């Protein structure tokens, strides 16, 4: 607990690309019924991930293009340096609320352009200098 921002990156083993999916239909139904909507974020295959790249092999984890293509069309594109909170700031903040352990994954968010996916869509996510992830929506 209580990881200092200046020490945060020393706690990071590696980096990867992940896509954090939401079933908006399940989310809307649960919200309408006043129920928790955890399962709209935690369904099978809801967070595909690339292999992790060791920190020592990532030149700069604080900047680089991040994007998403659906069926070959870029729908999201930005730069890590444009995030509201940096990786060190996020780790420091989270560590005030929960204890972080080796193996924990932190999803940092996404550039503007969130939109629907349909079965059969071909999805490609990337962060320059880190990894690329490709999958087909089932």
C-alpha positions in Angstrom: 0.0 0.0 0.0 0.9 3.7 -0.3 3.3 3.5 -3.3 4.9 6.8 -4.0 4.5 8.2 -7.5 8.3 8.5 -7.9 8.6 4.8 -7.0 5.6 3.5 -9.0 7.4 2.3 -12.2 9.8 0.1 -10.1 6.7 -1.9 -9.2 5.8 -2.6 -12.8 6.9 -6.0 -14.3 5.7 -5.4 -17.8 3.2 -3.8 -20.2 0.7 -5.1 -22.7 -2.3 -4.2 -24.8 -5.8 -5.1 -23.6 -9.3 -4.3 -24.7 -11.8 -3.9 -21.9 -15.2 -4.7 -23.4 -18.6 -3.9 -22.0 -21.9 -5.5 -22.8 -24.0 -2.4 -23.0 -27.2 -4.4 -23.3 -26.6 -6.1 -20.0 -25.4 -2.9 -18.4 -28.6 -1.0 -19.4 -30.8 -3.8 -18.2 -29.1 -4.0 -14.8 -29.1 -0.2 -14.4 -32.8 0.0 -15.3 -33.6 -2.7 -12.7 -31.4 -1.0 -10.1 -29.1 -4.0 -10.0 -25.3 -4.1 -10.0 -23.9 -4.3 -13.6 -20.6 -6.2 -12.8 -21.4 -8.9 -15.3 -21.6 -6.4 -18.1 -17.8 -6.0 -17.6 -17.0 -9.5 -16.4 -18.4 -11.9 -19.0 -16.4 -14.6 -20.8 -13.7 -13.1 -23.0 -14.5 -9.6 -21.8 -10.8 -8.5 -21.6 -8.6 -9.9 -24.3 -4.9 -9.2 -23.6 -1.6 -9.4 -25.5 1.4 -11.1 -24.0 3.2 -8.9 -21.5 6.5 -7.2 -22.5 9.0 -6.9 -19.6 9.5 -3.3 -18.5 13.2 -3.5 -19.3 12.2 -3.9 -23.0 9.8 -0.9 -23.1 11.7 2.3 -24.0 9.1 4.8 -22.7 5.9 3.5 -21.1 4.6 7.1 -20.7 4.2 8.1 -24.3 3.4 6.4 -27.6 0.5 6.0 -30.0 -2.4 3.9 -28.7 -5.2 2.8 -31.0 -7.9 0.5 -32.1 -9.1 -0.7 -35.5 -12.3 -2.5 -36.2 -12.5 -4.3 -39.5 -9.4 -2.4 -40.7 -10.8 1.1 -39.9 -9.1 3.1 -37.1 -11.8 4.0 -34.6 -9.6 5.1 -31.7 -6.2 6.8 -31.8 -4.3 8.8 -29.2 -1.1 9.0 -27.3 -0.3 7.7 -23.8 1.1 11.1 -22.9 -2.4 12.6 -23.3 -3.9 10.4 -20.6 -5.5 12.3 -17.7 -3.4 10.3 -15.2 0.0 8.8 -16.0 0.9 5.2 -15.1 2.9 6.4 -12.0 0.0 8.6 -10.9 -2.5 5.8 -11.4 -0.4 3.3 -9.4 0.1 5.7 -6.6 -3.6 6.6 -6.4 -4.8 3.0 -6.6 -2.3 1.9 -3.9 -4.0 4.3 -1.5 -7.2 2.2 -1.8 -6.1 -1.3 -2.4 -3.0 -3.3 -1.9 -1.3 -4.1 -5.2 0.3 -7.5 -5.7 2.6 -9.1 -8.3 0.4 -10.3 -11.1 -2.2 -7.5 -10.8 -3.2 -6.0 -14.1 -4.2 -2.3 -14.3 -6.2 -1.2 -17.4 -5.5 2.5 -18.1 -8.4 3.5 -20.3 -8.9 4.3 -23.9 -8.8 7.2 -26.4 -12.0 8.8 -27.5 -14.1 6.7 -30.0 -15.7 3.9 -27.9 -18.3 2.2 -30.0 -20.2 -1.0 -30.5 -18.7 -4.3 -31.8 -20.6 -7.1 -33.5 -19.9 -10.8 -33.8 -17.4 -11.4 -36.6 -15.7 -8.0 -36.2 -11.9 -8.1 -36.6 -10.3 -6.0 -33.9 -6.7 -4.8 -33.6 -5.4 -2.8 -30.7 -1.9 -1.5 -30.3 0.5 0.6 -28.3 3.6 1.6 -30.2 6.7 0.1 -28.7 4.8 -2.3 -26.6 2.5 -4.8 -28.4 -0.4 -5.4 -30.9 -3.4 -7.5 -30.1 -5.8 -9.0 -32.7 -9.0 -10.9 -32.1 -12.4 -11.7 -33.7 -15.5 -10.9 -31.7 -17.6 -14.1 -31.1 
